[in-house]
Amino acid sequence: MKHNKEISALLRLIDDPDHEVFDTVADKLLHYGREIIPNLEQLWEVTIDQSVQERIEHLIHRVHFQDLQQELYEWSHSKTPELLRGAILVAKYQFPDLNIPSLLSQFDKIRRNIWLELNNYLTPLEQVNVFNSILYNYYKLQGHELTEREPKYFFINQVLESKQGNSYSIGVLYLALCELLDIPIFAVDLPRQFVFAYIDTLHNFFSPDDEGVQQIQFYIDPTNGMVYTQKDVNAYLRKINANDREQYFVPLLAKRVIYKMLEELSLCYRYRREEQKAEEIQELMRIIGGQESDSNDEED
């Protein structure tokens, strides 16, 4: 962006000691959006005062966050929000300059490797074994518990680079691959857990009006690929005294998965006493959260 007179005047006022003046300047600069970032970065490089540098850094972050809010709003209002795109937006909170083409290239390489090992004759469990072998043995993905409270494990780019993540970041990668490869694996809303269900559709071919009956074959923990039976899950629900169990076996929509991912990330920042980040994540949750009931009603 060129230095027009207004921008030059605003940039000169960034170091004004009057907070009201600075707030007015900040609001006007934010109005320019991402185009103002090169000007702010250039000013940062020639600024000696650390407090002014911090102001500039905060402004750059606000510009990125403002842009992210708009992207998330557009994603959540799209007809069929893609799960992988949602996870990329979560990662952009921490990595605003994320190299998305490179990330998608890494993702597609994993998809191709799995696709080469799949065929129509594999049973559901054999399909999952193929997935797990490639993700956890070949790529050596390592899952960490949410209780570790590490923000870095929530970002999908970090999973692809460091091969470490948690149930949400590895889980979103797993689900996105299943979606592209037509494997009927979906997230379900078990209390205090983020797990998947392999949901098969059984048909009565002697009935012309048969729409099929969905039946869960087994469950998968995305942290390590471990498979659980319905008996295992029922025992878990009894252990935590969970009621209304039917709701726990309904597949989650992409927006709900990303909402839950943000919710855990916010709790993580709260635990680490990074209150500003926790509040910003909750702002992102509110962008998605206002539509959750409507979206689920439409699916039903």
Backbone bond lengths (Angstrom), bond angles and torsions (degrees), N, CA, C in turn:
res aa  C-N    CA-C-N  psi(-1)  N-CA   C-N-CA  omega(-1)  CA-C   N-CA-C  phi
1 M - - - 1.458 - - 1.530 109.00 -
2 K 1.311 116.32 135.59 1.445 120.62 -179.90 1.532 110.21 -73.32
3 H 1.328 115.66 153.58 1.456 120.74 179.06 1.528 109.04 -82.44
4 N 1.329 116.08 87.09 1.458 115.86 173.30 1.528 108.48 -78.09
5 K 1.323 115.85 174.17 1.469 119.85 -173.53 1.524 112.26 -62.19
6 E 1.336 117.10 -40.13 1.456 119.34 -177.88 1.523 110.94 -65.91
7 I 1.338 116.73 -44.87 1.464 120.14 -179.71 1.516 110.75 -62.32
8 S 1.347 116.92 -43.91 1.461 120.52 179.63 1.524 110.86 -60.02
9 A 1.327 115.89 -41.72 1.466 120.20 179.96 1.526 110.46 -66.21
10 L 1.315 117.09 -41.68 1.466 120.91 -179.99 1.527 111.45 -65.19
11 L 1.325 116.77 -42.05 1.464 120.62 -179.53 1.527 111.51 -63.82
12 R 1.342 116.34 -33.88 1.463 119.63 179.39 1.532 111.82 -69.52
13 L 1.350 116.41 -21.49 1.461 120.60 -177.16 1.529 113.57 -93.18
14 I 1.332 117.37 -0.15 1.467 119.96 -178.11 1.524 111.90 -61.32
15 D 1.329 117.09 -30.25 1.468 119.65 -178.54 1.523 113.05 -91.33
16 D 1.339 117.05 9.86 1.468 120.13 179.79 1.532 109.99 -61.10
17 P 1.348 118.55 128.99 1.473 120.49 -178.48 1.528 113.80 -69.82
18 D 1.323 117.33 -18.10 1.471 121.15 178.92 1.529 109.03 -76.55
19 H 1.332 117.05 116.11 1.469 120.73 -176.13 1.526 112.23 -64.26
20 E 1.317 117.39 -32.61 1.464 120.53 178.93 1.524 110.70 -66.17
21 V 1.333 115.20 -40.23 1.469 119.34 176.84 1.523 110.09 -63.54
22 F 1.343 115.49 -45.52 1.465 118.92 -179.54 1.533 111.09 -62.45
23 D 1.330 118.04 -41.87 1.468 121.00 179.47 1.524 110.90 -60.37
24 T 1.333 116.72 -39.87 1.469 120.81 178.38 1.523 110.19 -65.87
25 V 1.327 116.10 -43.40 1.469 121.44 178.56 1.521 110.35 -62.03
26 A 1.339 116.09 -44.56 1.471 120.75 -178.70 1.525 110.78 -61.04
27 D 1.323 117.37 -45.42 1.468 121.12 -179.65 1.527 111.26 -60.43
28 K 1.323 116.06 -39.98 1.478 119.16 -179.60 1.530 111.01 -69.85
29 L 1.337 116.75 -38.79 1.464 119.50 178.33 1.528 111.19 -67.44
30 L 1.338 116.90 -38.82 1.466 120.62 178.48 1.520 111.73 -61.29
31 H 1.305 116.14 -28.03 1.472 120.85 179.78 1.530 111.52 -61.54
32 Y 1.333 116.90 -25.44 1.470 120.35 -179.57 1.531 112.27 -77.57
33 G 1.334 117.71 -16.65 1.463 120.73 178.48 1.516 112.45 71.56
34 R 1.325 115.98 -154.58 1.473 121.88 -174.25 1.523 113.13 -59.98
35 E 1.306 117.31 -23.80 1.466 119.81 -176.98 1.525 113.10 -64.88
36 I 1.334 116.67 -19.75 1.457 119.88 -178.98 1.522 112.22 -83.12
37 I 1.330 118.15 -13.53 1.470 121.27 -174.23 1.537 113.02 -59.33
38 P 1.335 120.57 -45.81 1.479 118.65 178.65 1.530 112.67 -58.15
39 N 1.340 117.74 -36.64 1.461 120.64 177.63 1.525 111.25 -64.55
40 L 1.350 115.47 -42.15 1.461 120.14 179.46 1.528 111.03 -66.74
41 E 1.323 116.28 -40.84 1.471 119.86 179.70 1.531 110.91 -65.12
42 Q 1.322 116.25 -39.31 1.464 120.25 178.40 1.527 110.88 -64.96
43 L 1.348 115.89 -40.68 1.461 120.00 178.33 1.529 110.75 -65.17
44 W 1.332 116.55 -38.97 1.464 120.75 179.39 1.523 111.12 -59.58
45 E 1.330 116.25 -40.62 1.467 121.20 -176.82 1.527 112.81 -64.62
46 V 1.346 117.71 -28.76 1.467 120.27 -176.80 1.531 111.89 -103.16
47 T 1.344 115.89 5.08 1.464 120.55 -179.75 1.517 110.35 -94.30
48 I 1.338 115.69 131.96 1.457 120.92 -178.92 1.521 111.34 -94.69
49 D 1.311 116.59 -36.40 1.466 122.58 -176.26 1.538 110.22 -66.88
50 Q 1.338 115.83 119.91 1.462 120.26 -176.73 1.523 112.25 -64.47
51 S 1.322 117.97 -37.13 1.470 120.45 -179.71 1.522 111.02 -65.69
52 V 1.325 116.28 -35.27 1.473 119.65 177.26 1.523 109.74 -71.55
53 Q 1.326 116.37 -38.60 1.467 119.76 175.54 1.524 110.74 -57.90
54 E 1.340 115.90 -42.04 1.468 120.35 179.17 1.526 111.13 -63.69
55 R 1.322 116.63 -37.57 1.464 120.13 175.88 1.529 110.82 -61.55
56 I 1.325 114.76 -43.27 1.473 119.78 -179.20 1.531 110.13 -65.09
57 E 1.339 116.29 -44.19 1.466 120.68 178.40 1.528 110.79 -59.66
58 H 1.350 115.45 -41.57 1.459 119.83 179.01 1.530 110.48 -63.95
59 L 1.310 116.96 -39.54 1.474 120.99 178.60 1.527 111.04 -63.89
60 I 1.332 115.84 -43.81 1.468 119.88 179.24 1.525 109.82 -61.51
61 H 1.327 115.86 -42.52 1.474 119.42 178.26 1.525 110.73 -61.83
62 R 1.346 117.02 -42.73 1.465 119.78 -179.65 1.523 112.05 -63.25
63 V 1.327 116.03 -36.19 1.470 119.41 177.05 1.525 110.01 -64.46
64 H 1.336 116.64 -47.83 1.463 120.80 178.58 1.530 111.17 -60.49
65 F 1.333 116.36 -42.53 1.464 120.31 -177.42 1.526 110.88 -67.73
66 Q 1.311 116.37 -39.34 1.465 120.98 176.32 1.526 110.71 -59.99
67 D 1.326 115.35 -42.24 1.468 120.93 178.90 1.520 110.66 -66.40
68 L 1.345 116.49 -41.04 1.462 121.06 179.62 1.527 110.57 -63.70
69 Q 1.311 117.80 -40.79 1.456 120.95 178.44 1.523 111.15 -58.10
70 Q 1.317 116.10 -42.38 1.462 119.99 179.50 1.531 110.95 -66.21
71 E 1.328 116.60 -42.55 1.469 120.47 179.01 1.524 111.21 -62.43
72 L 1.331 115.85 -42.48 1.462 119.83 -179.84 1.531 110.49 -66.77
73 Y 1.306 116.75 -37.91 1.468 120.93 177.50 1.535 110.16 -61.09
74 E 1.327 116.20 -46.02 1.469 120.30 -179.86 1.525 110.70 -65.37
75 W 1.333 116.60 -40.65 1.474 120.60 178.05 1.521 110.71 -61.48
76 S 1.320 116.46 -47.98 1.464 120.05 -175.45 1.517 112.96 -70.97
77 H 1.336 117.13 -19.89 1.465 120.38 177.82 1.527 112.92 -95.11
78 S 1.329 117.05 -3.25 1.464 119.14 178.52 1.526 109.65 -70.03
79 K 1.311 116.25 159.50 1.461 120.92 -175.06 1.525 111.60 -62.83
80 T 1.309 117.05 -45.28 1.473 121.15 179.19 1.532 108.86 -132.89
81 P 1.334 117.43 84.58 1.471 120.16 -179.86 1.528 111.66 -59.01
82 E 1.331 116.47 129.25 1.457 120.88 179.73 1.528 110.00 -83.36
83 L 1.309 115.64 133.08 1.453 121.56 -176.67 1.528 111.69 -61.06
84 L 1.329 117.03 -44.63 1.465 120.34 -178.42 1.526 110.74 -61.75
85 R 1.324 116.30 -40.87 1.467 120.03 178.12 1.528 110.69 -62.63
86 G 1.317 116.21 -40.24 1.456 120.13 177.57 1.519 111.67 -60.74
87 A 1.332 116.84 -42.30 1.468 120.95 178.99 1.531 111.22 -66.64
88 I 1.313 116.44 -35.15 1.464 120.43 176.95 1.530 110.04 -63.84
89 L 1.330 117.08 -39.78 1.466 120.69 178.33 1.523 111.00 -65.42
90 V 1.328 117.20 -37.52 1.469 120.45 175.54 1.534 109.23 -60.83
91 A 1.317 116.86 -43.45 1.470 120.97 -179.73 1.531 111.44 -66.06
92 K 1.329 116.73 -31.57 1.466 120.00 -178.85 1.522 111.90 -67.53
93 Y 1.324 117.61 -16.92 1.471 118.86 175.04 1.526 109.77 -60.60
94 Q 1.328 116.36 -44.77 1.463 121.20 -179.30 1.519 112.22 -90.00
95 F 1.343 116.66 -27.56 1.472 121.65 -176.62 1.538 108.87 -126.51
96 P 1.337 117.19 75.79 1.473 119.82 -175.31 1.529 114.25 -61.64
97 D 1.324 116.56 -25.29 1.479 120.35 179.75 1.525 111.30 -100.22
98 L 1.301 116.24 29.21 1.460 122.48 -178.47 1.528 111.53 -53.09
99 N 1.340 115.46 134.38 1.471 120.88 178.10 1.529 108.21 -83.31
100 I 1.315 116.08 89.72 1.466 120.79 -174.10 1.534 112.33 -67.68
101 P 1.344 120.14 -43.13 1.474 118.88 177.66 1.529 113.21 -56.58
102 S 1.338 116.43 -39.36 1.462 119.76 178.52 1.521 110.58 -65.97
103 L 1.331 116.65 -42.07 1.467 121.01 178.76 1.522 111.05 -61.20
104 L 1.333 116.00 -44.93 1.468 120.01 -179.45 1.523 111.31 -66.18
105 S 1.321 116.28 -32.41 1.470 120.24 177.50 1.526 110.91 -66.46
106 Q 1.345 116.65 -42.12 1.465 120.59 177.05 1.531 110.79 -64.06
107 F 1.323 115.11 -41.51 1.462 120.43 179.14 1.531 110.63 -61.80
108 D 1.325 116.26 -44.15 1.466 119.87 -177.66 1.525 111.57 -67.65
109 K 1.316 116.85 -31.02 1.469 120.10 177.31 1.527 110.09 -64.96
110 I 1.329 116.80 -41.59 1.466 120.51 177.05 1.526 109.82 -64.15
111 R 1.342 115.34 -42.88 1.469 119.49 -179.95 1.524 111.06 -58.70
112 R 1.320 116.87 -44.39 1.473 120.84 -179.36 1.523 110.74 -63.55
113 N 1.325 117.05 -42.11 1.468 120.39 -179.48 1.530 111.73 -62.03
114 I 1.330 116.54 -38.63 1.467 119.65 177.84 1.519 110.43 -71.12
115 W 1.328 115.81 -43.80 1.475 120.82 -178.23 1.529 111.48 -58.19
116 L 1.315 116.69 -38.30 1.469 120.47 -179.68 1.529 112.21 -63.97
117 E 1.331 117.22 -25.33 1.459 121.20 -177.85 1.533 113.18 -93.76
118 L 1.331 116.83 -9.82 1.466 120.45 -177.64 1.519 111.15 -91.43
119 N 1.335 116.22 151.69 1.463 121.12 170.03 1.533 108.56 -152.25
120 N 1.321 115.60 168.72 1.467 121.28 -173.71 1.523 113.87 -70.42
121 Y 1.309 117.31 -10.12 1.471 120.18 -175.12 1.530 113.07 -96.22
122 L 1.316 116.56 -1.04 1.458 119.49 -179.02 1.529 111.07 -78.44
123 T 1.302 116.35 141.35 1.461 120.89 173.88 1.532 108.53 -75.22
124 P 1.347 117.74 164.56 1.466 119.37 177.12 1.525 113.45 -52.29
125 L 1.317 116.55 -44.29 1.466 119.39 -179.15 1.527 111.08 -66.44
126 E 1.329 116.65 -37.27 1.463 120.25 178.26 1.532 110.56 -66.03
127 Q 1.333 117.05 -37.40 1.461 120.15 176.60 1.528 110.95 -61.02
128 V 1.311 115.21 -44.79 1.462 119.99 179.52 1.525 110.67 -65.60
129 N 1.305 117.41 -36.82 1.466 120.64 177.59 1.530 111.07 -62.41
130 V 1.342 116.12 -36.41 1.466 120.26 176.23 1.531 109.68 -63.66
131 F 1.326 115.62 -49.46 1.464 120.73 177.38 1.525 110.64 -53.60
132 N 1.320 115.05 -53.29 1.458 119.99 -174.06 1.526 112.53 -64.33
133 S 1.320 115.82 -38.69 1.458 119.64 179.94 1.528 111.06 -62.08
134 I 1.331 116.46 -42.57 1.467 120.13 -178.20 1.530 111.13 -73.47
135 L 1.336 117.12 -45.51 1.463 119.94 -176.26 1.532 112.86 -71.09
136 Y 1.335 116.28 -45.75 1.464 119.01 -171.46 1.537 113.76 -97.27
137 N 1.325 116.75 -23.93 1.470 119.43 179.51 1.529 112.05 -100.00
138 Y 1.343 116.14 -50.36 1.466 119.41 -178.09 1.532 111.35 -74.38
139 Y 1.359 116.69 -52.75 1.469 119.99 179.30 1.529 112.80 -84.72
140 K 1.323 115.55 -12.14 1.466 122.46 175.90 1.534 112.77 57.41
141 L 1.336 116.21 44.11 1.459 119.56 174.44 1.525 109.13 -64.88
142 Q 1.310 115.50 135.18 1.461 121.24 -178.72 1.524 109.46 -119.10
143 G 1.325 116.10 119.87 1.451 120.75 -178.29 1.521 112.44 -91.36
144 H 1.336 115.07 138.75 1.463 121.36 177.15 1.522 109.46 -114.93
145 E 1.315 116.45 147.90 1.455 121.03 -179.91 1.530 110.88 -70.45
146 L 1.343 115.88 147.40 1.460 120.52 178.03 1.525 111.15 -60.89
147 T 1.323 116.57 -27.19 1.458 121.05 -178.60 1.531 113.03 -66.19
148 E 1.329 117.09 -12.23 1.461 119.50 176.48 1.524 111.74 -71.41
149 R 1.346 116.11 -19.72 1.472 122.21 175.64 1.526 112.75 55.28
150 E 1.320 116.57 46.24 1.466 121.67 178.09 1.529 109.28 -106.61
151 P 1.353 119.04 111.69 1.465 120.75 -179.96 1.527 114.15 -56.46
152 K 1.341 116.45 -35.63 1.469 119.44 -175.15 1.526 112.44 -61.22
153 Y 1.326 117.11 -23.38 1.461 119.26 -178.42 1.534 112.86 -78.50
154 F 1.341 117.57 -3.41 1.461 120.79 179.91 1.533 113.09 -90.93
155 F 1.327 117.54 -11.49 1.465 119.97 -169.77 1.526 111.37 -100.55
156 I 1.318 115.76 124.50 1.466 121.17 -170.58 1.524 111.96 -65.39
157 N 1.334 118.06 -30.26 1.471 119.25 176.70 1.521 111.05 -65.48
158 Q 1.341 116.31 -33.60 1.457 120.32 177.82 1.529 111.49 -68.65
159 V 1.329 115.85 -34.80 1.469 119.85 177.09 1.521 110.04 -62.08
160 L 1.323 116.18 -45.56 1.459 120.37 -177.50 1.529 111.73 -69.52
161 E 1.332 117.17 -31.21 1.459 120.67 -177.88 1.531 112.49 -85.49
162 S 1.336 116.47 -48.50 1.465 120.13 -174.49 1.523 113.04 -96.72
163 K 1.369 115.97 -11.61 1.473 122.31 -177.23 1.529 111.98 64.99
164 Q 1.336 116.64 24.48 1.459 121.12 177.71 1.524 109.53 -130.24
165 G 1.333 115.43 140.55 1.453 119.79 179.63 1.511 109.86 -165.45
166 N 1.327 116.08 -166.77 1.460 120.05 175.51 1.529 109.17 -121.90
167 S 1.319 116.63 -170.86 1.466 119.22 -174.89 1.519 112.35 -61.88
168 Y 1.330 118.31 -28.99 1.464 120.36 -178.90 1.525 112.50 -79.46
169 S 1.319 117.82 -49.07 1.466 119.49 -177.41 1.528 111.29 -68.86
170 I 1.337 117.11 -45.61 1.463 119.56 175.89 1.533 109.21 -67.77
171 G 1.336 115.67 -37.82 1.464 120.13 -179.03 1.509 113.59 -62.32
172 V 1.326 117.01 -42.64 1.462 120.31 178.64 1.527 110.32 -64.34
173 L 1.327 116.27 -39.57 1.467 120.22 175.99 1.530 109.89 -60.07
174 Y 1.306 116.69 -45.70 1.471 123.62 -179.90 1.530 110.13 -60.58
175 L 1.327 116.47 -49.75 1.470 121.13 -177.32 1.527 111.95 -64.85
176 A 1.335 116.60 -40.30 1.462 120.15 -179.99 1.527 111.04 -64.50
177 L 1.333 116.42 -37.68 1.462 120.34 176.94 1.527 110.47 -66.18
178 C 1.334 116.36 -42.81 1.469 120.51 178.96 1.516 111.18 -60.85
179 E 1.324 115.78 -39.96 1.461 120.00 -179.22 1.524 111.33 -62.12
180 L 1.328 116.64 -44.76 1.461 120.63 -179.22 1.527 112.33 -69.90
181 L 1.330 116.30 -29.19 1.466 120.67 -176.80 1.533 112.90 -98.13
182 D 1.341 115.93 9.78 1.472 122.00 177.20 1.525 112.52 57.39
183 I 1.316 116.51 40.60 1.460 121.69 174.13 1.529 106.98 -100.17
184 P 1.335 119.07 121.15 1.478 121.20 -173.06 1.525 114.10 -76.96
185 I 1.326 115.41 63.80 1.462 121.54 177.67 1.526 107.97 -111.73
186 F 1.330 115.85 129.28 1.457 121.24 -175.15 1.530 110.05 -135.41
187 A 1.323 115.71 153.46 1.460 120.50 173.47 1.521 109.08 -75.39
188 V 1.320 116.49 142.14 1.464 121.41 174.71 1.531 108.47 -125.09
189 D 1.328 115.53 159.23 1.462 120.95 -167.77 1.517 113.07 -96.88
190 L 1.327 116.69 58.42 1.467 119.38 175.65 1.523 110.05 -69.65
191 P 1.323 119.06 140.23 1.464 121.35 -179.67 1.529 111.99 -60.37
192 R 1.335 114.62 133.22 1.470 122.77 175.11 1.530 113.57 62.40
193 Q 1.304 117.00 13.32 1.468 120.51 -179.31 1.531 109.59 -137.48
194 F 1.332 115.99 154.18 1.465 120.63 170.62 1.517 106.28 -123.33
195 V 1.316 116.64 97.91 1.459 122.19 -176.69 1.526 109.86 -129.54
196 F 1.334 114.89 167.22 1.456 122.14 -178.40 1.520 110.87 -112.61
197 A 1.326 114.68 159.63 1.458 120.94 173.90 1.527 108.43 -127.73
198 Y 1.315 116.18 136.45 1.471 120.92 171.43 1.521 105.24 -86.94
199 I 1.339 116.83 109.50 1.465 122.08 -174.13 1.521 109.80 -108.44
200 D 1.315 115.70 106.60 1.462 122.19 -179.88 1.517 109.57 -90.86
201 T 1.317 116.93 147.16 1.455 121.32 175.08 1.524 109.06 -105.37
202 L 1.330 115.64 116.32 1.464 121.35 -178.59 1.524 109.70 -96.26
203 H 1.335 116.68 132.92 1.467 121.54 -176.85 1.530 111.12 -116.58
204 N 1.328 114.67 147.11 1.457 121.80 169.98 1.525 106.84 -100.80
205 F 1.313 116.54 100.41 1.458 120.68 -173.18 1.532 112.90 -72.87
206 F 1.309 116.79 -6.89 1.462 119.85 177.04 1.527 111.65 -90.81
207 S 1.328 116.71 -4.81 1.468 120.96 178.93 1.522 109.45 -112.41
208 P 1.349 117.85 115.71 1.473 120.10 -177.12 1.524 112.94 -66.67
209 D 1.338 117.47 -22.34 1.464 120.62 -178.21 1.528 113.12 -95.36
210 D 1.318 115.85 6.01 1.464 119.51 -175.51 1.542 111.42 -68.46
211 E 1.322 116.83 124.96 1.464 121.85 177.44 1.526 111.69 -99.49
212 G 1.303 116.42 -1.20 1.461 120.23 178.94 1.516 112.21 89.35
213 V 1.313 115.11 151.15 1.460 122.04 177.90 1.515 108.16 -117.56
214 Q 1.330 115.99 125.43 1.455 120.00 -179.92 1.527 110.46 -81.07
215 Q 1.312 114.82 132.33 1.458 120.00 -177.75 1.527 109.85 -137.28
216 I 1.325 115.56 131.11 1.467 120.23 178.93 1.522 109.36 -78.27
217 Q 1.321 116.02 124.81 1.462 121.51 179.71 1.541 111.60 -84.56
218 F 1.339 115.25 -43.46 1.462 120.67 -179.77 1.528 108.12 -169.39
219 Y 1.324 115.60 177.39 1.462 121.75 -177.91 1.529 109.88 -121.20
220 I 1.346 115.31 156.85 1.466 120.46 -177.30 1.522 109.40 -133.84
221 D 1.321 116.06 134.86 1.464 122.03 173.59 1.529 107.93 -93.81
222 P 1.342 118.31 113.14 1.469 119.60 -176.45 1.522 113.98 -68.92
223 T 1.324 117.81 -13.55 1.461 119.81 179.17 1.529 111.27 -64.63
224 N 1.353 115.92 -36.34 1.467 119.15 -176.86 1.528 113.77 -141.35
225 G 1.354 116.80 -0.62 1.464 120.38 179.61 1.513 114.34 82.83
226 M 1.331 118.23 5.33 1.459 120.95 -179.42 1.527 110.58 -62.37
227 V 1.334 115.68 140.19 1.468 122.42 -178.65 1.524 109.73 -102.58
228 Y 1.343 115.71 136.56 1.464 122.11 178.75 1.529 110.13 -124.22
229 T 1.308 115.81 149.98 1.456 121.32 178.53 1.529 110.32 -91.66
230 Q 1.341 115.34 170.52 1.456 119.81 175.41 1.527 110.72 -61.42
231 K 1.326 115.33 -34.87 1.474 120.45 178.21 1.527 110.69 -61.93
232 D 1.328 116.23 -41.73 1.466 120.64 178.28 1.523 110.87 -61.04
233 V 1.337 115.79 -45.79 1.466 120.67 -177.87 1.521 110.90 -66.87
234 N 1.317 116.94 -41.90 1.467 119.93 177.91 1.531 111.34 -60.60
235 A 1.317 116.16 -39.51 1.464 120.56 178.67 1.532 110.06 -64.71
236 Y 1.311 116.39 -39.50 1.472 120.81 177.89 1.523 110.86 -63.36
237 L 1.338 116.92 -44.67 1.465 120.87 -179.48 1.527 111.46 -64.15
238 R 1.320 116.16 -37.65 1.471 119.17 176.69 1.532 110.52 -65.81
239 K 1.319 115.34 -38.47 1.464 120.60 -177.52 1.530 111.55 -62.45
240 I 1.346 116.73 -37.58 1.463 119.41 -178.55 1.530 111.44 -96.62
241 N 1.341 116.99 9.20 1.469 122.38 178.68 1.532 112.56 56.03
242 A 1.335 115.93 45.26 1.463 120.72 -179.52 1.525 110.73 -80.88
243 N 1.343 115.49 134.05 1.464 121.67 176.90 1.522 109.93 -105.84
244 D 1.361 115.82 175.40 1.477 121.58 179.33 1.528 110.81 49.41
245 R 1.308 116.03 54.21 1.463 120.21 -170.45 1.535 114.57 -66.00
246 E 1.302 118.39 -23.80 1.468 120.28 -177.55 1.523 111.57 -58.53
247 Q 1.320 116.77 -35.54 1.472 119.93 -177.11 1.524 112.09 -64.37
248 Y 1.324 117.14 -22.21 1.460 120.13 -176.38 1.527 112.89 -78.07
249 F 1.299 117.23 -9.40 1.466 120.17 -175.44 1.528 112.74 -109.28
250 V 1.334 116.71 10.53 1.461 121.28 178.87 1.530 108.94 -90.30
251 P 1.344 118.64 130.33 1.475 120.53 -179.97 1.528 111.78 -58.84
252 L 1.325 115.99 140.64 1.455 121.46 178.89 1.524 111.10 -86.71
253 L 1.330 116.32 140.21 1.454 121.10 173.90 1.529 109.82 -73.32
254 A 1.332 116.09 161.08 1.468 121.06 -178.32 1.527 111.41 -57.05
255 K 1.328 117.12 -42.16 1.462 119.69 -178.41 1.524 111.58 -63.90
256 R 1.331 116.05 -36.67 1.459 119.48 179.63 1.535 110.71 -67.89
257 V 1.337 116.41 -37.84 1.470 120.37 178.28 1.529 110.02 -62.66
258 I 1.333 116.70 -47.05 1.462 120.29 -179.20 1.523 110.72 -66.70
259 Y 1.320 117.22 -36.29 1.467 120.76 177.03 1.531 110.40 -60.66
260 K 1.329 116.43 -46.83 1.465 120.77 -179.87 1.537 110.43 -65.36
261 M 1.314 116.61 -36.48 1.459 121.02 177.76 1.535 110.34 -62.31
262 L 1.334 116.55 -45.44 1.462 121.56 177.77 1.529 111.12 -64.77
263 E 1.322 116.12 -37.28 1.457 121.05 -179.69 1.531 110.63 -60.88
264 E 1.327 116.11 -45.20 1.464 120.13 178.89 1.529 111.24 -68.53
265 L 1.334 116.91 -35.73 1.463 120.32 178.30 1.527 110.61 -65.53
266 S 1.328 116.50 -39.51 1.463 120.95 177.03 1.528 110.87 -61.99
267 L 1.333 116.08 -44.41 1.471 120.21 177.64 1.525 110.92 -61.25
268 C 1.309 115.50 -35.72 1.464 121.17 179.15 1.534 110.22 -63.35
269 Y 1.327 116.79 -46.14 1.464 120.15 178.73 1.531 111.28 -66.15
270 R 1.336 116.89 -36.99 1.470 120.22 177.57 1.531 109.84 -61.61
271 Y 1.321 115.67 -43.49 1.466 121.08 -179.98 1.527 110.61 -59.58
272 R 1.333 115.75 -36.99 1.463 121.07 -178.69 1.540 112.22 -87.76
273 R 1.345 116.01 5.05 1.473 123.09 179.65 1.524 112.54 61.71
274 E 1.310 116.60 30.68 1.472 121.35 172.94 1.531 106.80 -97.67
275 E 1.324 114.86 75.66 1.462 121.60 -169.54 1.523 113.12 -65.71
276 Q 1.317 117.74 -37.64 1.459 119.23 -179.21 1.525 110.89 -63.88
277 K 1.326 116.49 -42.95 1.461 119.77 178.45 1.524 111.10 -65.31
278 A 1.342 115.67 -39.84 1.467 119.47 179.03 1.528 110.48 -60.81
279 E 1.323 116.42 -42.24 1.470 120.34 -179.61 1.528 111.16 -67.92
280 E 1.321 117.30 -38.49 1.465 120.09 178.54 1.532 110.86 -64.82
281 I 1.324 116.78 -40.13 1.462 120.12 177.14 1.523 109.96 -62.99
282 Q 1.333 117.00 -38.02 1.462 119.93 177.84 1.521 111.60 -66.98
283 E 1.325 116.85 -31.16 1.466 119.90 173.94 1.528 110.30 -62.88
284 L 1.329 115.95 -40.69 1.466 119.79 177.69 1.530 110.51 -65.90
285 M 1.337 116.11 -38.18 1.468 120.30 177.50 1.522 110.99 -61.34
286 R 1.344 116.05 -39.04 1.466 119.50 -179.13 1.520 111.59 -65.72
287 I 1.327 117.62 -30.47 1.469 120.57 177.57 1.526 110.25 -63.05
288 I 1.338 116.06 -40.88 1.471 120.80 178.75 1.517 111.11 -82.51
289 G 1.326 115.86 -41.17 1.462 121.20 -169.45 1.500 115.83 -60.61
290 G 1.330 118.18 -29.69 1.458 120.54 -177.97 1.499 114.08 -66.56
291 Q 1.345 116.55 -15.58 1.465 119.00 -176.12 1.522 113.00 -109.50
292 E 1.329 117.38 -1.56 1.468 119.64 -171.67 1.521 113.21 -57.38
293 S 1.333 117.16 -48.15 1.466 119.64 -175.58 1.516 110.74 -65.79
294 D 1.349 115.96 -39.25 1.465 119.00 179.56 1.512 110.88 -64.11
295 S 1.362 116.16 -42.60 1.469 119.51 -177.87 1.517 111.32 -64.37
296 N 1.334 116.78 -42.76 1.467 119.80 -179.15 1.519 111.43 -67.05
297 D 1.354 116.18 -35.85 1.457 119.46 177.11 1.509 111.25 -63.46
298 E 1.341 115.64 -39.16 1.473 119.07 179.70 1.510 110.81 -65.21
299 E 1.364 116.08 -39.94 1.459 118.87 -179.90 1.529 110.83 -63.93
300 D 1.360 115.11 -40.41 1.456 118.66 -178.80 1.510 110.77 -65.84
